[in-house]
Amino acid sequence: MTTVSILIDDIHAGVETLRSAIGIPQPRPRSYRSGPGIDAVFCRVHPRYPVAPTFLELVAPGDAHVPSVASGAPESRSHETSTTTAVFPAREVAQLQGARAVKWHATELAMTDEQIDDLAGHLDRLGVAVGFHPPDRRDRFYLGGHPASATYDPAADTGLFIEATKSGHLGLPDEAFHAPADIPPEASPEAMVRIVAREYLVADLDATLGALERNLRWTPSSMVEEDGCRRAVMPFRAPRSARLELVQPTGPGRVADRYHQLGPGAWTIRVSVVDLEAKAKDLTQRGTPYTLGNGVLRPDPATTLQVPFEFIAA
């Protein structure tokens, strides 16, 4: 998973909020990018990219007439184009999500050149629309078509806004795709290590999994019945990547409460830390309210852009 995105109004204010509340590192100047329809900053939870390859991406609607396009890993992704179309349609995606408090720009999945070409051919044979962007390149596409177009079909991925991109653009060394999800030896006790999961709330888990299997040939690595919910874990080959977790409420409880509040879509961001008690002390020093129980540290979402974060031991 290339990025875990949060769609907000002001990326600069968002960075300062998360730096203060949970201690994300200050993004480098090159991590800020603008393109047609988007302003974005690619934040890290750990300073070393190969250690934590899934970015925390803050996104805001941008000027549709900005000539340069950039998305994904800032180290290498930059396309020049003269288009005036909102190639990365943050505003349109935000509008499609309505008044939802937790919004996201895309569920971005990276794959090899061969895999993305094969997937595009597979979708074409199925008659499933794809939206390449920029339109004159075949580097990346939205499943279901371009969300800014009238022909966008959310049934293609059950509204997850899946964006297929090429892993070769990420700028990662080859070994980073195979390295174990270990703890860096130099990390301090309170340090964040990497984003390990992004949860999405879904109305019908079977229907969502059926669409992902049919269109992406992607199946869960595990299915779990939990108290008040069902959970499917969608895996990635890179051990250090965040994973996608799809959660359906099945009875009263925390998941049902949040589903009633938010509806389907992106929900929690889970981050591993070296030592959970040390991170709790760090949050206390920052003045960030939290709860701690059953091995999960949860900062108050009111302090984290309304997006629930979870910390677990690495």
N, C-alpha and C positions, 0 to 999 in steps of 0.2 A: 504494500500500500504506500503510494508515493507521499501523499499528504493526508492529514486529518484537518479538515477545514472548518472555520467558523466564519459565518457571513454576518458582518456588522456594518455600522454606519461610518466608523472612523478607525482606521487601522492603527494610527499613531496613539490615539487614546487607548485602544485595545491593548497595545504592547505595554504601555505604562501600567495599566490595570493588572495584567498578568505578571509583570515584573515585580510589582509591589506585593501582590497577593500570594503568589506561589513561587516566585523566584526564577522565572525563565530568564536565560541569559539575554543581554542586550543584542538585538540582531545587528549584523554587520551592514554597512551602507549598501552593499551589493545585494542584500537580501530583500530590499524594497524594489518592487517592479510595478510598472503600469503598462497597460495595453488597451486595445479597443474594448471598452466596457468594464474594465477591471482595474482596481488598485489592490496590490497584495504585498504581504510581507511574509517571508518564510522563516519562522522562528524554530529554534531548536530547544529541546529540553536538556540536551547534553552538548557541550561545545564541539565535540568531534563527530563529524558527519557519518563516518563509517560505523561508529558505535551505535548511533541512533538515526538510521536512514529515513524514517518516516518523519516528515516535517509537521509542525503545528502551523498551519497556514491561516493567517487572518486576511479576510477578503472584504472589500467594500465596492459598491458600484462605482465605476469610473466613466470617464469621457469616452463616448463611442468613436470619437474621431482621433484618438491618440494613434500615431502611425506604427509604433512598435508593439509587438506582442510577446508576452512572457508568461509562462506558467510552469509549475512543477519545480524541480530542483533548481535554485538560482545559479548554481555553479556552471550550468551548461545550457540551460534552456532559454533561448532567445531567438525569435523568428522576426525578421523584418518583412513588413508588408505595407502596401499602400491602401489597404482596405479601410473603409469607414464603417464597416459593419461591426456590431458588438460581438467580436469573435468569442470572447469569454463573457457570456451574458450574465453578469452578476445581478444586475437589476431585474432582469426577466426571471432568473431563478428565484430571487427573493420574492417577487410578486407571486410566483407559482406556489410558494410556501405560505402565503397569506400572513396572518398575524402571529404565526408560531414564534415562541420566544427563543428557541434554539434552531438557528438556520445554518445551512452548510452550502458550499458552492458546488462541490462535486465529490463523488466517491471515486478517487483516482487510482486506477490499477495499472501497474507497469508490467510490460512483457517484452520479449525479444522482438526484433523486426519480423522474424519468421512467424512468430505467434500472432502478432497483430495483423499481418497480412492474411494468415489462415483464418483468424476470427472474422475479419471483414468479409472474406469469401463465404464462410459458414453463415453469417447473418444475411448476406445477399441471397443465398440459396433458400433460406427460410422466409425471405421477404420481409425481414425486420429492418426498419430504417436505421441508418447511421448518419451522423452529421459530422463530416470531416471539418476540421478547422486548423489553420486557415483552409478555406475551401479548395485552394489550388495545391495543397500538400496532403499527403496521406500519413502524416506523422502521428495523428491522434484523432479520436472521434468520440462523440457522445452516442451512447446507445439509445435508440429511439428517435434519433434525429436531433438537430440543433434546438435547444430549449427556447431560443428566441424566435423560432419559426412557428407558423400556425399548424404545421404538420407534425410537431413533436408528439410522440406516442409514449406516455409514461408507463403503459402496460409492458413495454419491452423489458424494463428492469424494475417494475412495480414502483416507480417513482424514486429510485435511489440516486438518480442522476449519475450513473456510472460513466466514467470517462476513461477510455483506453489510451494509454500512452506507451512510448517505447523506452525500455529500460536503458538502452544505450545512451539516452540523453541525460541520464541522472548524474553522470560524472563520478560514479562509484568505482573503486578498484574491484577487480573480479573477485578477490577473496572476500569482500564485504557481502557478497551474495550468498556465501556459504559459511561464514564465520558463526560460531555458536552465540546464543544470546547470553553471554557471560557478563560479569561485572568488571569494569575497568579497574585494575589494581590501584590506580592512583586516586580513585574517587573518594571524596569525603563522605562521612556517614549520612549526612542529610541530602546528598546529591541525588538528583533525578538521573536515571540511566537511559530509559527510552520509553516511547509510547508503545504499549503492548496491545491495546485494543481500542476500538471505537464501537460502541453499542448503538444499534438502530432499533427503534421501536417499530414493530410491524403489526398490521391488523390480522393477517392470515399467514402464518409461517409456512404452511404447506404450499400455498399459492406462490409466495415469494421464492421459495426454494425450487419450485417447479419452473418458474421463469428463468432463474439463474442456471439451472441445469440444462434447460432446453436451448437457451440463447448463448450462454457463456461456457457451457459444458463444465460448470463449476459446482461441486458438491461439498457438503459440510464434512469436516473431519470428526465432528462429534455432535450429538443431539442430546440434550439434557432436560429432564423434567425437574423443575425446581418448585419451591413453594410459591404458588401464584403465577408461574410463568413457564414457558418453554424457551429454550435457548439453542441456537445453532451456531457453531463456530465455523467460519469460512476461512480456510487456511491460505497461506502464501508460502512459496518455496524458500524464500530468504528467512532464516531463523530470527533475524533481528527486526524484521518487518512487524509493524502493527498488524493485528488480525481484525477481521470484521465479525462482529457478533450480532446476530439478529434475535430479538427478544419479543415474544408475544405474550401479553397478559392472558392468564387462564383463570384467575380468581382474585379475590381481594388482596391488597398488599401494595408495596412500594411501586412495582411496575405498573399495576393498574392505575394507581393514583397519578403517576406521571403520564401515562398514556391518555388518561382523561384530560389532563392539563394541556398536553402538547399535541396529541395525535401522532400519527406515524411519522417516522423520520429520524434524523440523527439525534443522539442523546448523549451518553456519557463518554468521556475520554479517560482511559485508564493508563496510568504512568507507573513504571516501576522505580523504586528508590532503593538506595543501599541499605538504609536502616529506618524502619517505620517510626520508631520512637524519636529518632533524631530529626526526622522530617516534621513530626508533630511539634517538637520544640521550636523548629525553624518557623512554622506557621504561627506559633504563639508569639514569638519575637516580632513577627511582621504584623501582629494584630489581626490575623485572619481567623475568624471563627471556624470551627470544624467539629466533626464527630469522629470517634474512633471506636470501632467494634468489629469483631470477627475478622480481624486482619485487614481491614479496609479503613483508610483515612480519607474522609470526605470534607474538603473545604466547603464552606457555605457558598452555593452557586451565586448568591447576590454579590459576592466579591470576585467572581470569575466570569463576568459577562453573561450571567444567567446559564452558563453551560456547566453541567455537573462534571467535576473532575474527581477521580479516585486515585489514591496512591496505595500501592501494594509493595511488599518486600520483593526485591529482585530475585 
